[in-house]
Amino acid sequence: MSTQTISIDFPNDIFLALNESETDLKNRIKLTLAVELYKSQKLTIGKAAQLSGMTRLNFEMELSKNKISISNLTEEDVLGDIEKLK
């Protein structure tokens, strides 16, 4: 898999204020970005999990922990599917 690097500059005291290492902050930023892109339907759940660096199952568990739906189906979608099956 090919990757690209995006560099963001932070003042050194940010790491102290957050009490996080650079790696921890990087992982948190990736997860937050992945969640937001999933919520805005810019990425599928699989691609968002990939961006976060988590397995799909762990990403879904993270979404669930934060009360974010792992399905974009609406009630109308489900009812429409039921009608098609009749």
HTML snippet that shows the backbone in 3Dmol.js (N, CA, C, O; Angstrom):
<script src="https://3Dmol.org/build/3Dmol-min.js"></script>
<div id="view" style="width:600px;height:400px;position:relative"></div>
<script>
const pdb = `
ATOM      1  N   MET A   1       0.848  -1.173   0.000  1.00  0.00           N
ATOM      2  CA  MET A   1       0.000   0.000   0.000  1.00  0.00           C
ATOM      3  C   MET A   1       0.894   1.237   0.000  1.00  0.00           C
ATOM      4  O   MET A   1       1.808   1.355   0.817  1.00  0.00           O
ATOM      5  N   SER A   2       0.627   2.131  -0.902  1.00  0.00           N
ATOM      6  CA  SER A   2       1.364   3.376  -1.000  1.00  0.00           C
ATOM      7  C   SER A   2       0.787   4.387  -0.011  1.00  0.00           C
ATOM      8  O   SER A   2      -0.425   4.433   0.200  1.00  0.00           O
ATOM      9  N   THR A   3       1.647   5.188   0.586  1.00  0.00           N
ATOM     10  CA  THR A   3       1.183   6.194   1.538  1.00  0.00           C
ATOM     11  C   THR A   3       1.770   7.560   1.204  1.00  0.00           C
ATOM     12  O   THR A   3       2.766   7.666   0.489  1.00  0.00           O
ATOM     13  N   GLN A   4       1.145   8.581   1.724  1.00  0.00           N
ATOM     14  CA  GLN A   4       1.639   9.945   1.640  1.00  0.00           C
ATOM     15  C   GLN A   4       1.760  10.484   3.044  1.00  0.00           C
ATOM     16  O   GLN A   4       1.018  10.074   3.937  1.00  0.00           O
ATOM     17  N   THR A   5       2.675  11.388   3.246  1.00  0.00           N
ATOM     18  CA  THR A   5       2.881  11.984   4.555  1.00  0.00           C
ATOM     19  C   THR A   5       2.432  13.435   4.536  1.00  0.00           C
ATOM     20  O   THR A   5       2.757  14.189   3.618  1.00  0.00           O
ATOM     21  N   ILE A   6       1.688  13.812   5.552  1.00  0.00           N
ATOM     22  CA  ILE A   6       1.281  15.199   5.755  1.00  0.00           C
ATOM     23  C   ILE A   6       1.939  15.654   7.048  1.00  0.00           C
ATOM     24  O   ILE A   6       1.837  14.982   8.074  1.00  0.00           O
ATOM     25  N   SER A   7       2.601  16.774   6.998  1.00  0.00           N
ATOM     26  CA  SER A   7       3.315  17.283   8.163  1.00  0.00           C
ATOM     27  C   SER A   7       2.551  18.459   8.769  1.00  0.00           C
ATOM     28  O   SER A   7       2.120  19.366   8.058  1.00  0.00           O
ATOM     29  N   ILE A   8       2.388  18.430  10.095  1.00  0.00           N
ATOM     30  CA  ILE A   8       1.734  19.515  10.819  1.00  0.00           C
ATOM     31  C   ILE A   8       2.683  19.972  11.916  1.00  0.00           C
ATOM     32  O   ILE A   8       3.191  19.151  12.680  1.00  0.00           O
ATOM     33  N   ASP A   9       2.919  21.249  11.998  1.00  0.00           N
ATOM     34  CA  ASP A   9       3.805  21.787  13.022  1.00  0.00           C
ATOM     35  C   ASP A   9       2.998  22.161  14.271  1.00  0.00           C
ATOM     36  O   ASP A   9       1.953  22.805  14.186  1.00  0.00           O
ATOM     37  N   PHE A  10       3.516  21.737  15.435  1.00  0.00           N
ATOM     38  CA  PHE A  10       2.919  22.070  16.725  1.00  0.00           C
ATOM     39  C   PHE A  10       3.990  22.697  17.602  1.00  0.00           C
ATOM     40  O   PHE A  10       5.148  22.283  17.564  1.00  0.00           O
ATOM     41  N   PRO A  11       3.612  23.686  18.384  1.00  0.00           N
ATOM     42  CA  PRO A  11       4.566  24.191  19.381  1.00  0.00           C
ATOM     43  C   PRO A  11       4.909  23.066  20.364  1.00  0.00           C
ATOM     44  O   PRO A  11       4.047  22.255  20.701  1.00  0.00           O
ATOM     45  N   ASN A  12       6.147  23.014  20.819  1.00  0.00           N
ATOM     46  CA  ASN A  12       6.584  21.951  21.729  1.00  0.00           C
ATOM     47  C   ASN A  12       5.754  21.870  22.999  1.00  0.00           C
ATOM     48  O   ASN A  12       5.553  20.784  23.543  1.00  0.00           O
ATOM     49  N   ASP A  13       5.272  23.012  23.474  1.00  0.00           N
ATOM     50  CA  ASP A  13       4.529  22.977  24.742  1.00  0.00           C
ATOM     51  C   ASP A  13       3.149  22.344  24.606  1.00  0.00           C
ATOM     52  O   ASP A  13       2.504  22.047  25.612  1.00  0.00           O
ATOM     53  N   ILE A  14       2.691  22.137  23.378  1.00  0.00           N
ATOM     54  CA  ILE A  14       1.408  21.439  23.175  1.00  0.00           C
ATOM     55  C   ILE A  14       1.502  20.010  23.699  1.00  0.00           C
ATOM     56  O   ILE A  14       0.574  19.522  24.344  1.00  0.00           O
ATOM     57  N   PHE A  15       2.611  19.343  23.425  1.00  0.00           N
ATOM     58  CA  PHE A  15       2.787  17.972  23.898  1.00  0.00           C
ATOM     59  C   PHE A  15       2.801  17.928  25.428  1.00  0.00           C
ATOM     60  O   PHE A  15       2.258  17.006  26.036  1.00  0.00           O
ATOM     61  N   LEU A  16       3.420  18.924  26.033  1.00  0.00           N
ATOM     62  CA  LEU A  16       3.425  18.995  27.499  1.00  0.00           C
ATOM     63  C   LEU A  16       2.022  19.276  28.032  1.00  0.00           C
ATOM     64  O   LEU A  16       1.584  18.662  29.005  1.00  0.00           O
ATOM     65  N   ALA A  17       1.324  20.205  27.387  1.00  0.00           N
ATOM     66  CA  ALA A  17      -0.029  20.554  27.833  1.00  0.00           C
ATOM     67  C   ALA A  17      -0.970  19.360  27.715  1.00  0.00           C
ATOM     68  O   ALA A  17      -1.838  19.161  28.564  1.00  0.00           O
ATOM     69  N   LEU A  18      -0.798  18.578  26.674  1.00  0.00           N
ATOM     70  CA  LEU A  18      -1.660  17.408  26.466  1.00  0.00           C
ATOM     71  C   LEU A  18      -1.165  16.183  27.229  1.00  0.00           C
ATOM     72  O   LEU A  18      -1.895  15.205  27.388  1.00  0.00           O
ATOM     73  N   ASN A  19       0.077  16.244  27.698  1.00  0.00           N
ATOM     74  CA  ASN A  19       0.711  15.112  28.363  1.00  0.00           C
ATOM     75  C   ASN A  19       0.673  13.874  27.464  1.00  0.00           C
ATOM     76  O   ASN A  19       0.352  12.773  27.912  1.00  0.00           O
ATOM     77  N   GLU A  20       1.005  14.078  26.193  1.00  0.00           N
ATOM     78  CA  GLU A  20       1.022  13.000  25.204  1.00  0.00           C
ATOM     79  C   GLU A  20       2.330  13.025  24.434  1.00  0.00           C
ATOM     80  O   GLU A  20       2.963  14.066  24.264  1.00  0.00           O
ATOM     81  N   SER A  21       2.701  11.867  23.985  1.00  0.00           N
ATOM     82  CA  SER A  21       3.865  11.788  23.114  1.00  0.00           C
ATOM     83  C   SER A  21       3.442  12.167  21.700  1.00  0.00           C
ATOM     84  O   SER A  21       2.253  12.257  21.394  1.00  0.00           O
ATOM     85  N   GLU A  22       4.418  12.383  20.861  1.00  0.00           N
ATOM     86  CA  GLU A  22       4.132  12.693  19.462  1.00  0.00           C
ATOM     87  C   GLU A  22       3.356  11.550  18.806  1.00  0.00           C
ATOM     88  O   GLU A  22       2.429  11.787  18.031  1.00  0.00           O
ATOM     89  N   THR A  23       3.732  10.327  19.115  1.00  0.00           N
ATOM     90  CA  THR A  23       3.046   9.158  18.551  1.00  0.00           C
ATOM     91  C   THR A  23       1.601   9.077  19.011  1.00  0.00           C
ATOM     92  O   THR A  23       0.706   8.801  18.212  1.00  0.00           O
ATOM     93  N   ASP A  24       1.369   9.318  20.303  1.00  0.00           N
ATOM     94  CA  ASP A  24       0.000   9.284  20.833  1.00  0.00           C
ATOM     95  C   ASP A  24      -0.874  10.346  20.166  1.00  0.00           C
ATOM     96  O   ASP A  24      -2.015  10.076  19.791  1.00  0.00           O
ATOM     97  N   LEU A  25      -0.331  11.543  20.024  1.00  0.00           N
ATOM     98  CA  LEU A  25      -1.096  12.623  19.394  1.00  0.00           C
ATOM     99  C   LEU A  25      -1.360  12.309  17.928  1.00  0.00           C
ATOM    100  O   LEU A  25      -2.454  12.565  17.425  1.00  0.00           O
ATOM    101  N   LYS A  26      -0.374  11.763  17.246  1.00  0.00           N
ATOM    102  CA  LYS A  26      -0.545  11.377  15.835  1.00  0.00           C
ATOM    103  C   LYS A  26      -1.673  10.365  15.695  1.00  0.00           C
ATOM    104  O   LYS A  26      -2.517  10.487  14.808  1.00  0.00           O
ATOM    105  N   ASN A  27      -1.685   9.367  16.570  1.00  0.00           N
ATOM    106  CA  ASN A  27      -2.737   8.343  16.515  1.00  0.00           C
ATOM    107  C   ASN A  27      -4.112   8.934  16.814  1.00  0.00           C
ATOM    108  O   ASN A  27      -5.106   8.565  16.190  1.00  0.00           O
ATOM    109  N   ARG A  28      -4.156   9.856  17.778  1.00  0.00           N
ATOM    110  CA  ARG A  28      -5.436  10.487  18.118  1.00  0.00           C
ATOM    111  C   ARG A  28      -5.946  11.350  16.967  1.00  0.00           C
ATOM    112  O   ARG A  28      -7.145  11.367  16.687  1.00  0.00           O
ATOM    113  N   ILE A  29      -5.053  12.056  16.309  1.00  0.00           N
ATOM    114  CA  ILE A  29      -5.442  12.888  15.167  1.00  0.00           C
ATOM    115  C   ILE A  29      -5.958  12.015  14.032  1.00  0.00           C
ATOM    116  O   ILE A  29      -6.970  12.340  13.411  1.00  0.00           O
ATOM    117  N   LYS A  30      -5.271  10.910  13.757  1.00  0.00           N
ATOM    118  CA  LYS A  30      -5.721  10.004  12.686  1.00  0.00           C
ATOM    119  C   LYS A  30      -7.100   9.429  12.992  1.00  0.00           C
ATOM    120  O   LYS A  30      -7.953   9.352  12.108  1.00  0.00           O
ATOM    121  N   LEU A  31      -7.318   9.024  14.247  1.00  0.00           N
ATOM    122  CA  LEU A  31      -8.619   8.468  14.627  1.00  0.00           C
ATOM    123  C   LEU A  31      -9.706   9.529  14.524  1.00  0.00           C
ATOM    124  O   LEU A  31     -10.781   9.265  13.985  1.00  0.00           O
ATOM    125  N   THR A  32      -9.437  10.715  15.031  1.00  0.00           N
ATOM    126  CA  THR A  32     -10.426  11.799  14.985  1.00  0.00           C
ATOM    127  C   THR A  32     -10.773  12.156  13.544  1.00  0.00           C
ATOM    128  O   THR A  32     -11.945  12.348  13.218  1.00  0.00           O
ATOM    129  N   LEU A  33      -9.772  12.244  12.686  1.00  0.00           N
ATOM    130  CA  LEU A  33     -10.012  12.545  11.274  1.00  0.00           C
ATOM    131  C   LEU A  33     -10.825  11.434  10.617  1.00  0.00           C
ATOM    132  O   LEU A  33     -11.763  11.707   9.867  1.00  0.00           O
ATOM    133  N   ALA A  34     -10.471  10.199  10.895  1.00  0.00           N
ATOM    134  CA  ALA A  34     -11.197   9.068  10.315  1.00  0.00           C
ATOM    135  C   ALA A  34     -12.662   9.075  10.745  1.00  0.00           C
ATOM    136  O   ALA A  34     -13.550   8.857   9.921  1.00  0.00           O
ATOM    137  N   VAL A  35     -12.916   9.322  12.012  1.00  0.00           N
ATOM    138  CA  VAL A  35     -14.290   9.369  12.524  1.00  0.00           C
ATOM    139  C   VAL A  35     -15.070  10.489  11.840  1.00  0.00           C
ATOM    140  O   VAL A  35     -16.201  10.283  11.400  1.00  0.00           O
ATOM    141  N   GLU A  36     -14.472  11.659  11.753  1.00  0.00           N
ATOM    142  CA  GLU A  36     -15.169  12.799  11.143  1.00  0.00           C
ATOM    143  C   GLU A  36     -15.447  12.563   9.654  1.00  0.00           C
ATOM    144  O   GLU A  36     -16.516  12.919   9.157  1.00  0.00           O
ATOM    145  N   LEU A  37     -14.497  11.971   8.953  1.00  0.00           N
ATOM    146  CA  LEU A  37     -14.711  11.694   7.524  1.00  0.00           C
ATOM    147  C   LEU A  37     -15.762  10.601   7.330  1.00  0.00           C
ATOM    148  O   LEU A  37     -16.505  10.620   6.349  1.00  0.00           O
ATOM    149  N   TYR A  38     -15.823   9.652   8.262  1.00  0.00           N
ATOM    150  CA  TYR A  38     -16.874   8.628   8.203  1.00  0.00           C
ATOM    151  C   TYR A  38     -18.233   9.255   8.486  1.00  0.00           C
ATOM    152  O   TYR A  38     -19.198   9.002   7.765  1.00  0.00           O
ATOM    153  N   LYS A  39     -18.313  10.078   9.542  1.00  0.00           N
ATOM    154  CA  LYS A  39     -19.587  10.705   9.906  1.00  0.00           C
ATOM    155  C   LYS A  39     -20.124  11.591   8.781  1.00  0.00           C
ATOM    156  O   LYS A  39     -21.335  11.667   8.574  1.00  0.00           O
ATOM    157  N   SER A  40     -19.233  12.255   8.060  1.00  0.00           N
ATOM    158  CA  SER A  40     -19.669  13.133   6.971  1.00  0.00           C
ATOM    159  C   SER A  40     -19.830  12.374   5.656  1.00  0.00           C
ATOM    160  O   SER A  40     -20.068  12.974   4.609  1.00  0.00           O
ATOM    161  N   GLN A  41     -19.697  11.050   5.721  1.00  0.00           N
ATOM    162  CA  GLN A  41     -19.874  10.144   4.579  1.00  0.00           C
ATOM    163  C   GLN A  41     -18.878  10.411   3.450  1.00  0.00           C
ATOM    164  O   GLN A  41     -19.169  10.177   2.277  1.00  0.00           O
ATOM    165  N   LYS A  42     -17.703  10.906   3.828  1.00  0.00           N
ATOM    166  CA  LYS A  42     -16.621  11.093   2.863  1.00  0.00           C
ATOM    167  C   LYS A  42     -15.835   9.801   2.680  1.00  0.00           C
ATOM    168  O   LYS A  42     -15.254   9.571   1.620  1.00  0.00           O
ATOM    169  N   LEU A  43     -15.816   8.950   3.720  1.00  0.00           N
ATOM    170  CA  LEU A  43     -15.138   7.661   3.662  1.00  0.00           C
ATOM    171  C   LEU A  43     -16.082   6.565   4.116  1.00  0.00           C
ATOM    172  O   LEU A  43     -16.934   6.779   4.978  1.00  0.00           O
ATOM    173  N   THR A  44     -15.923   5.390   3.527  1.00  0.00           N
ATOM    174  CA  THR A  44     -16.657   4.220   4.005  1.00  0.00           C
ATOM    175  C   THR A  44     -16.072   3.811   5.350  1.00  0.00           C
ATOM    176  O   THR A  44     -15.005   4.282   5.744  1.00  0.00           O
ATOM    177  N   ILE A  45     -16.767   2.947   6.035  1.00  0.00           N
ATOM    178  CA  ILE A  45     -16.281   2.501   7.341  1.00  0.00           C
ATOM    179  C   ILE A  45     -14.953   1.758   7.196  1.00  0.00           C
ATOM    180  O   ILE A  45     -14.079   1.868   8.056  1.00  0.00           O
ATOM    181  N   GLY A  46     -14.805   1.004   6.108  1.00  0.00           N
ATOM    182  CA  GLY A  46     -13.549   0.278   5.877  1.00  0.00           C
ATOM    183  C   GLY A  46     -12.382   1.211   5.622  1.00  0.00           C
ATOM    184  O   GLY A  46     -11.298   1.011   6.170  1.00  0.00           O
ATOM    185  N   LYS A  47     -12.591   2.231   4.795  1.00  0.00           N
ATOM    186  CA  LYS A  47     -11.527   3.197   4.500  1.00  0.00           C
ATOM    187  C   LYS A  47     -11.216   4.050   5.726  1.00  0.00           C
ATOM    188  O   LYS A  47     -10.056   4.390   5.961  1.00  0.00           O
ATOM    189  N   ALA A  48     -12.231   4.399   6.507  1.00  0.00           N
ATOM    190  CA  ALA A  48     -12.013   5.170   7.721  1.00  0.00           C
ATOM    191  C   ALA A  48     -11.195   4.348   8.720  1.00  0.00           C
ATOM    192  O   ALA A  48     -10.298   4.878   9.375  1.00  0.00           O
ATOM    193  N   ALA A  49     -11.503   3.066   8.834  1.00  0.00           N
ATOM    194  CA  ALA A  49     -10.731   2.185   9.717  1.00  0.00           C
ATOM    195  C   ALA A  49      -9.279   2.132   9.259  1.00  0.00           C
ATOM    196  O   ALA A  49      -8.357   2.189  10.073  1.00  0.00           O
ATOM    197  N   GLN A  50      -9.089   2.022   7.946  1.00  0.00           N
ATOM    198  CA  GLN A  50      -7.733   1.992   7.384  1.00  0.00           C
ATOM    199  C   GLN A  50      -6.985   3.283   7.722  1.00  0.00           C
ATOM    200  O   GLN A  50      -5.827   3.234   8.135  1.00  0.00           O
ATOM    201  N   LEU A  51      -7.628   4.423   7.553  1.00  0.00           N
ATOM    202  CA  LEU A  51      -7.007   5.707   7.868  1.00  0.00           C
ATOM    203  C   LEU A  51      -6.645   5.799   9.347  1.00  0.00           C
ATOM    204  O   LEU A  51      -5.594   6.334   9.701  1.00  0.00           O
ATOM    205  N   SER A  52      -7.508   5.280  10.199  1.00  0.00           N
ATOM    206  CA  SER A  52      -7.261   5.356  11.644  1.00  0.00           C
ATOM    207  C   SER A  52      -6.117   4.448  12.081  1.00  0.00           C
ATOM    208  O   SER A  52      -5.556   4.632  13.162  1.00  0.00           O
ATOM    209  N   GLY A  53      -5.768   3.468  11.245  1.00  0.00           N
ATOM    210  CA  GLY A  53      -4.734   2.508  11.613  1.00  0.00           C
ATOM    211  C   GLY A  53      -5.260   1.385  12.486  1.00  0.00           C
ATOM    212  O   GLY A  53      -4.489   0.637  13.088  1.00  0.00           O
ATOM    213  N   MET A  54      -6.587   1.273  12.550  1.00  0.00           N
ATOM    214  CA  MET A  54      -7.223   0.242  13.375  1.00  0.00           C
ATOM    215  C   MET A  54      -7.820  -0.833  12.474  1.00  0.00           C
ATOM    216  O   MET A  54      -8.032  -0.621  11.280  1.00  0.00           O
ATOM    217  N   THR A  55      -8.087  -2.000  13.079  1.00  0.00           N
ATOM    218  CA  THR A  55      -8.859  -2.998  12.343  1.00  0.00           C
ATOM    219  C   THR A  55     -10.288  -2.473  12.221  1.00  0.00           C
ATOM    220  O   THR A  55     -10.706  -1.594  12.976  1.00  0.00           O
ATOM    221  N   ARG A  56     -11.023  -3.020  11.270  1.00  0.00           N
ATOM    222  CA  ARG A  56     -12.405  -2.572  11.108  1.00  0.00           C
ATOM    223  C   ARG A  56     -13.207  -2.827  12.384  1.00  0.00           C
ATOM    224  O   ARG A  56     -13.996  -1.980  12.802  1.00  0.00           O
ATOM    225  N   LEU A  57     -13.010  -3.979  12.995  1.00  0.00           N
ATOM    226  CA  LEU A  57     -13.742  -4.307  14.220  1.00  0.00           C
ATOM    227  C   LEU A  57     -13.422  -3.297  15.330  1.00  0.00           C
ATOM    228  O   LEU A  57     -14.329  -2.803  16.001  1.00  0.00           O
ATOM    229  N   ASN A  58     -12.143  -2.993  15.520  1.00  0.00           N
ATOM    230  CA  ASN A  58     -11.777  -2.032  16.559  1.00  0.00           C
ATOM    231  C   ASN A  58     -12.301  -0.637  16.243  1.00  0.00           C
ATOM    232  O   ASN A  58     -12.693   0.098  17.149  1.00  0.00           O
ATOM    233  N   PHE A  59     -12.312  -0.266  14.964  1.00  0.00           N
ATOM    234  CA  PHE A  59     -12.857   1.040  14.582  1.00  0.00           C
ATOM    235  C   PHE A  59     -14.355   1.081  14.856  1.00  0.00           C
ATOM    236  O   PHE A  59     -14.866   2.076  15.370  1.00  0.00           O
ATOM    237  N   GLU A  60     -15.061   0.006  14.517  1.00  0.00           N
ATOM    238  CA  GLU A  60     -16.494  -0.059  14.803  1.00  0.00           C
ATOM    239  C   GLU A  60     -16.753   0.023  16.301  1.00  0.00           C
ATOM    240  O   GLU A  60     -17.709   0.670  16.730  1.00  0.00           O
ATOM    241  N   MET A  61     -15.918  -0.621  17.094  1.00  0.00           N
ATOM    242  CA  MET A  61     -16.069  -0.559  18.550  1.00  0.00           C
ATOM    243  C   MET A  61     -15.837   0.873  19.047  1.00  0.00           C
ATOM    244  O   MET A  61     -16.517   1.332  19.964  1.00  0.00           O
ATOM    245  N   GLU A  62     -14.885   1.565  18.447  1.00  0.00           N
ATOM    246  CA  GLU A  62     -14.629   2.965  18.810  1.00  0.00           C
ATOM    247  C   GLU A  62     -15.830   3.837  18.453  1.00  0.00           C
ATOM    248  O   GLU A  62     -16.214   4.712  19.228  1.00  0.00           O
ATOM    249  N   LEU A  63     -16.425   3.599  17.279  1.00  0.00           N
ATOM    250  CA  LEU A  63     -17.620   4.345  16.892  1.00  0.00           C
ATOM    251  C   LEU A  63     -18.752   4.078  17.879  1.00  0.00           C
ATOM    252  O   LEU A  63     -19.429   5.005  18.325  1.00  0.00           O
ATOM    253  N   SER A  64     -18.948   2.824  18.210  1.00  0.00           N
ATOM    254  CA  SER A  64     -20.011   2.445  19.132  1.00  0.00           C
ATOM    255  C   SER A  64     -19.791   3.086  20.504  1.00  0.00           C
ATOM    256  O   SER A  64     -20.736   3.573  21.126  1.00  0.00           O
ATOM    257  N   LYS A  65     -18.554   3.084  20.965  1.00  0.00           N
ATOM    258  CA  LYS A  65     -18.217   3.680  22.257  1.00  0.00           C
ATOM    259  C   LYS A  65     -18.574   5.173  22.273  1.00  0.00           C
ATOM    260  O   LYS A  65     -18.920   5.727  23.316  1.00  0.00           O
ATOM    261  N   ASN A  66     -18.484   5.807  21.111  1.00  0.00           N
ATOM    262  CA  ASN A  66     -18.788   7.234  21.006  1.00  0.00           C
ATOM    263  C   ASN A  66     -20.194   7.494  20.468  1.00  0.00           C
ATOM    264  O   ASN A  66     -20.519   8.604  20.046  1.00  0.00           O
ATOM    265  N   LYS A  67     -21.030   6.433  20.494  1.00  0.00           N
ATOM    266  CA  LYS A  67     -22.438   6.530  20.088  1.00  0.00           C
ATOM    267  C   LYS A  67     -22.611   7.037  18.654  1.00  0.00           C
ATOM    268  O   LYS A  67     -23.492   7.845  18.365  1.00  0.00           O
ATOM    269  N   ILE A  68     -21.743   6.537  17.762  1.00  0.00           N
ATOM    270  CA  ILE A  68     -21.810   6.865  16.342  1.00  0.00           C
ATOM    271  C   ILE A  68     -22.260   5.606  15.616  1.00  0.00           C
ATOM    272  O   ILE A  68     -21.664   4.541  15.778  1.00  0.00           O
ATOM    273  N   SER A  69     -23.297   5.729  14.828  1.00  0.00           N
ATOM    274  CA  SER A  69     -23.871   4.584  14.130  1.00  0.00           C
ATOM    275  C   SER A  69     -22.854   3.969  13.176  1.00  0.00           C
ATOM    276  O   SER A  69     -22.104   4.682  12.509  1.00  0.00           O
ATOM    277  N   ILE A  70     -22.834   2.636  13.117  1.00  0.00           N
ATOM    278  CA  ILE A  70     -21.951   1.964  12.175  1.00  0.00           C
ATOM    279  C   ILE A  70     -22.683   1.646  10.878  1.00  0.00           C
ATOM    280  O   ILE A  70     -22.132   0.991   9.993  1.00  0.00           O
ATOM    281  N   SER A  71     -23.911   2.105  10.769  1.00  0.00           N
ATOM    282  CA  SER A  71     -24.695   1.914   9.556  1.00  0.00           C
ATOM    283  C   SER A  71     -25.301   3.239   9.133  1.00  0.00           C
ATOM    284  O   SER A  71     -25.754   4.023   9.967  1.00  0.00           O
ATOM    285  N   ASN A  72     -25.305   3.482   7.831  1.00  0.00           N
ATOM    286  CA  ASN A  72     -25.906   4.707   7.307  1.00  0.00           C
ATOM    287  C   ASN A  72     -27.322   4.464   6.785  1.00  0.00           C
ATOM    288  O   ASN A  72     -27.916   5.336   6.151  1.00  0.00           O
ATOM    289  N   LEU A  73     -27.857   3.271   7.058  1.00  0.00           N
ATOM    290  CA  LEU A  73     -29.208   2.959   6.596  1.00  0.00           C
ATOM    291  C   LEU A  73     -30.234   3.765   7.378  1.00  0.00           C
ATOM    292  O   LEU A  73     -30.136   3.925   8.594  1.00  0.00           O
ATOM    293  N   THR A  74     -31.209   4.263   6.650  1.00  0.00           N
ATOM    294  CA  THR A  74     -32.313   4.958   7.307  1.00  0.00           C
ATOM    295  C   THR A  74     -33.458   3.978   7.510  1.00  0.00           C
ATOM    296  O   THR A  74     -33.449   2.876   6.961  1.00  0.00           O
ATOM    297  N   GLU A  75     -34.433   4.382   8.291  1.00  0.00           N
ATOM    298  CA  GLU A  75     -35.618   3.548   8.501  1.00  0.00           C
ATOM    299  C   GLU A  75     -36.311   3.280   7.165  1.00  0.00           C
ATOM    300  O   GLU A  75     -36.806   2.180   6.919  1.00  0.00           O
ATOM    301  N   GLU A  76     -36.340   4.300   6.308  1.00  0.00           N
ATOM    302  CA  GLU A  76     -36.969   4.144   4.983  1.00  0.00           C
ATOM    303  C   GLU A  76     -36.235   3.102   4.141  1.00  0.00           C
ATOM    304  O   GLU A  76     -36.867   2.333   3.418  1.00  0.00           O
ATOM    305  N   ASP A  77     -34.897   3.073   4.231  1.00  0.00           N
ATOM    306  CA  ASP A  77     -34.112   2.069   3.502  1.00  0.00           C
ATOM    307  C   ASP A  77     -34.512   0.663   3.935  1.00  0.00           C
ATOM    308  O   ASP A  77     -34.724  -0.218   3.102  1.00  0.00           O
ATOM    309  N   VAL A  78     -34.611   0.464   5.250  1.00  0.00           N
ATOM    310  CA  VAL A  78     -34.948  -0.856   5.789  1.00  0.00           C
ATOM    311  C   VAL A  78     -36.369  -1.241   5.373  1.00  0.00           C
ATOM    312  O   VAL A  78     -36.599  -2.365   4.927  1.00  0.00           O
ATOM    313  N   LEU A  79     -37.315  -0.326   5.515  1.00  0.00           N
ATOM    314  CA  LEU A  79     -38.701  -0.629   5.135  1.00  0.00           C
ATOM    315  C   LEU A  79     -38.817  -0.911   3.637  1.00  0.00           C
ATOM    316  O   LEU A  79     -39.578  -1.785   3.225  1.00  0.00           O
ATOM    317  N   GLY A  80     -38.067  -0.176   2.833  1.00  0.00           N
ATOM    318  CA  GLY A  80     -38.048  -0.426   1.390  1.00  0.00           C
ATOM    319  C   GLY A  80     -37.506  -1.807   1.057  1.00  0.00           C
ATOM    320  O   GLY A  80     -38.032  -2.492   0.180  1.00  0.00           O
ATOM    321  N   ASP A  81     -36.458  -2.213   1.755  1.00  0.00           N
ATOM    322  CA  ASP A  81     -35.897  -3.546   1.548  1.00  0.00           C
ATOM    323  C   ASP A  81     -36.883  -4.637   1.956  1.00  0.00           C
ATOM    324  O   ASP A  81     -36.977  -5.674   1.300  1.00  0.00           O
ATOM    325  N   ILE A  82     -37.617  -4.399   3.043  1.00  0.00           N
ATOM    326  CA  ILE A  82     -38.623  -5.376   3.481  1.00  0.00           C
ATOM    327  C   ILE A  82     -39.698  -5.524   2.416  1.00  0.00           C
ATOM    328  O   ILE A  82     -40.126  -6.637   2.113  1.00  0.00           O
ATOM    329  N   GLU A  83     -40.128  -4.422   1.856  1.00  0.00           N
ATOM    330  CA  GLU A  83     -41.165  -4.468   0.794  1.00  0.00           C
ATOM    331  C   GLU A  83     -40.660  -5.228  -0.424  1.00  0.00           C
ATOM    332  O   GLU A  83     -41.417  -5.975  -1.043  1.00  0.00           O
ATOM    333  N   LYS A  84     -39.417  -5.051  -0.766  1.00  0.00           N
ATOM    334  CA  LYS A  84     -38.849  -5.744  -1.929  1.00  0.00           C
ATOM    335  C   LYS A  84     -38.798  -7.249  -1.703  1.00  0.00           C
ATOM    336  O   LYS A  84     -38.915  -8.026  -2.650  1.00  0.00           O
ATOM    337  N   LEU A  85     -38.624  -7.660  -0.457  1.00  0.00           N
ATOM    338  CA  LEU A  85     -38.531  -9.076  -0.146  1.00  0.00           C
ATOM    339  C   LEU A  85     -39.886  -9.779  -0.113  1.00  0.00           C
ATOM    340  O   LEU A  85     -39.944 -11.008  -0.131  1.00  0.00           O
ATOM    341  N   LYS A  86     -40.962  -9.022  -0.066  1.00  0.00           N
ATOM    342  CA  LYS A  86     -42.299  -9.632  -0.002  1.00  0.00           C
ATOM    343  C   LYS A  86     -42.709 -10.199  -1.335  1.00  0.00           C
ATOM    344  O   LYS A  86     -43.803 -10.749  -1.462  1.00  0.00           O
TER     345      LYS A  86
END
`;
const viewer = $3Dmol.createViewer("view");
viewer.addModel(pdb, "pdb");
viewer.setStyle({}, {cartoon: {color: "spectrum"}});
viewer.zoomTo();
viewer.render();
</script>
